Amino acid sequence: MAGQANLSTKIAVLHFQGSANTDEQIELLGHTVHIQHIGCDGDLAAMSAQIEALDGQVTAVALTGIAKTLQLGKAKVAHPTSAPLFEIAQQTPVVDGAGVRAAMERWAVRLAAEAQPGIWSRKRVLMAPGLNHNGLAQALEQYADSVHYGDPLVYFALPPVPGVGSTETLARVAEPTLNQLRAYPFRRLFPQAGTTSRPRSPKLFDWADILAGDMGGIRRYAPPQLKRKVVVVESATEEDVADLRQRGVSAIVTTMPPLGHELAHLGAAVFEACLVAIRPDKTAALTENTYLNLMAQMNWKPGIKFLQPEEAGINKFAFVIHPLSPRFIYTHPKFRWTRYLPERLVERVAAYLPPMYGSRITGIESPSTGQKIEGYLLYIGGTPRELMRRDPAFVYRRLIRASRMAERFGARLMGLGAFTSVVGDAGITVAQKADIAITSGNSLTVAATLETAKQAVVKMGNNLDEAHEGKVMVIGATGSIGSVCSRLLAQAVPNIVLVAPRPEKLIALKQTIEEETPNAVVTLSTTADDYVGNCDLIVTTTTALNTRIIDITKCKPGAVICDIARPPDITEEEAALRPDVLVIESGEILLPGKPNFGMDIGLPPGVAYACLAETALLALDGRFEDYTLGRNIEIERVKEIYRLYKKHGLELSGIRSHDHFLTDEDLAKKRALADELRNDPAKLADVQRLAQAALPAKGGRKMGKGRGNGRITTIAAGAGAAVVAAVAGLLFWRKNKPGESK
């Protein structure tokens, strides 16, 4: 320590537990404060002697490892052993941190939430202990899903018992608990790191997302593995950091000012003594009000240190999925036993299930920015039929609950998959009630659909530009995806047919398109059949169930049907009736990096549906905002998401039909069949007639009382399609035997 230190800026810190004597100096609000650390080896008599010797020689004395008052909730008791220590000095104030701890803890929690949004949201907090951390517990309660007091575990080694340690019972048990604790020695009240002769149950530590309280108690009583936990304490040493890193702790947050360090290394008692030393009026009472006026001058941030390099700086998102049919329920590991139950019973009951964790998505990284993201797949149990037949509020409640689950995982954005994005007001209500950003993913769905359709049309030998008089049909044109697809396609294709059930909406959409694209030729229809035979590209975006949306047998040779609907409007059996027609799904996206979805989502490795990809893309770009919501998708949003798609290196994964990617060879065969039918109207008529005869009734998609009916219908439809495909193949073979010219 410098010999010429001014007494007005010199403090002493007496450590009840510890023997090291060191000096340091810090800068605080323009003042240099010299600090002398003195260890007392757990000897209260030695601490008393040091206080007496330092009286009048330093501006303030800080006592660590002891407390004048014990507080739990609103209850307080004086500790009989420590009280005399604060009466020894006649000139120099003696403090233990109680004057600043609560205020700094509250402030630190708020600042940490601003610096790392979502760090506390919906988390489970274990106060280890809650003793003398009333401010920290109250502050975390404002964000957390649940706060549990671990004092019975820490001090009495009690096993986890329902109700014991809960905030609901705190007021009733706080006073009797403190009456027992006031008889405890300080080494038990403020334990140091090390091993204990009475190991504590790990259950509460495993349950919690956040461990808050005293570093010594956490290190002493917590289990060896604390993977993905956040620890919140006043201060931390390098030894503390190394131990917690080894245990798998994700991050440490310190609630006292770092004072030039990454994490605070001085506790509340030392910080209070520093404020005593620099207060302008040396006669001012040592109250929270005096300290607040000094604290208000500080421009600081709590120390936040990520301990696992692979977790630092990762943006997190969540995505909601649901079963498209009861078959998906049967294949879930938890519900395989339900395959022995009636199908409708399983489907109805599954809709009432609360949201469930599915898997963690890892390995996605932007090649342009290096940003890494992590995602969480969440399940709700409703099939499309169940989601669509119920009141939207039924679905909203489950999505809002899912958003809270996502918050707990640290996600700042949640995407709505499949039918969850079209129920009710298409995400608007969920976004209003959720505390994280929401997107339907439909902007990228539109962009990917149009890009995939463009490639497919070219590969099938068609051309949609004005010179070739191409024609496009959009079915479900007035829906959220259909309307923006229609508006964008009208800018590129000379003729467009809009199909939807409500005439007034069709008229409004036509007027919008003609205003935006005056040269567009727009035809309206409430059914597709009258125009389907003239269209080169058909985009179907409906949410209809058990209804035939389009008769594929009437399509022109080489037509491309882009089926965005989930479940698809065109079944695989129907598509087999016209092997010259290309039925594709909306564009699936290859995500950058080495994505691992943690489960089978029905796509090749690294490939995601466009709605999921949009959610991931927004996380990659740090765009944690409500993005695509409602039934009116903004064209500018579609264009912007496409720019982000290019920026972060996303790619179309290829052309996919009924869960299978099509090779160039597959497409060449389809094109050859289409070319042949274009040049031979008689053969086309034969194929259409045979296909029409074998077309399964759409009611076949309806489920019977049990699973058997559905299976029989599927088998029959599949058999019919196979027969027609064989006959069609025979026609092609007979009219073009090897060696014959066309």
ABEGO torsion letter per residue (X at the ends): XBAABBAAABBBBBBABEABBBBBBBBBGGBBBBBBBBBAGGBAAAAAAAAAAABGABABBBBBGBBABBBBEABBBBBAAAAAAAAABAABBBBAGAAAAAAAAAAAAAAAAAABBGAABGBBBBBOBABGAAAAAAAAAAABABBBBAAAAAAAGBBBBBGBGBAAAAAAAAAAAAAAAAABBAAAABBBBEBBABBBBAAAAAABABBBEBAAAAAAABBABABGBBBBBABBBAAAAAAAAAAGBABBBBABBAGGBABBABBAAAAAAAAAAABABAABBBBAAAAAAAAAABBBBBBBBBABAAABGBBBBBBBBBBABAAAAAABAAAAAAAABBAAAAAAAAAABBBBBABBBBGBBBAAAGBBBBBBBBBBABBAAAAAABBAAAAAAAAAAAAAAAAAAGBABBBBBEAAAABEAGGAAAAAABABBBBAGAAAAAAAAAAAAAAAAAAAGBBABAAAGBBBBBBGAABAAAAAAAAAAAAABABBBBBBABAAAAAAAAAAAAAABAABBBBBBABAAAAAAABABBBBABABBGBBABBAAABBBGBBBBBABOBBABBAAAAAABAABBBBBBBBBBBBEBBBAGBBAGBBBGBBBAAAAAAAAAAAAGBBBBABBEABBBAAAAAAAAAAAAAAGBBBAEBBBGGBBBBAAAAAAAAAAAAAAAABAAAAAAAAAAAAAABBBAAAABBBABAAAAAAAAAAAAAAAAAAAAAAAAAAAAABBBGBBX
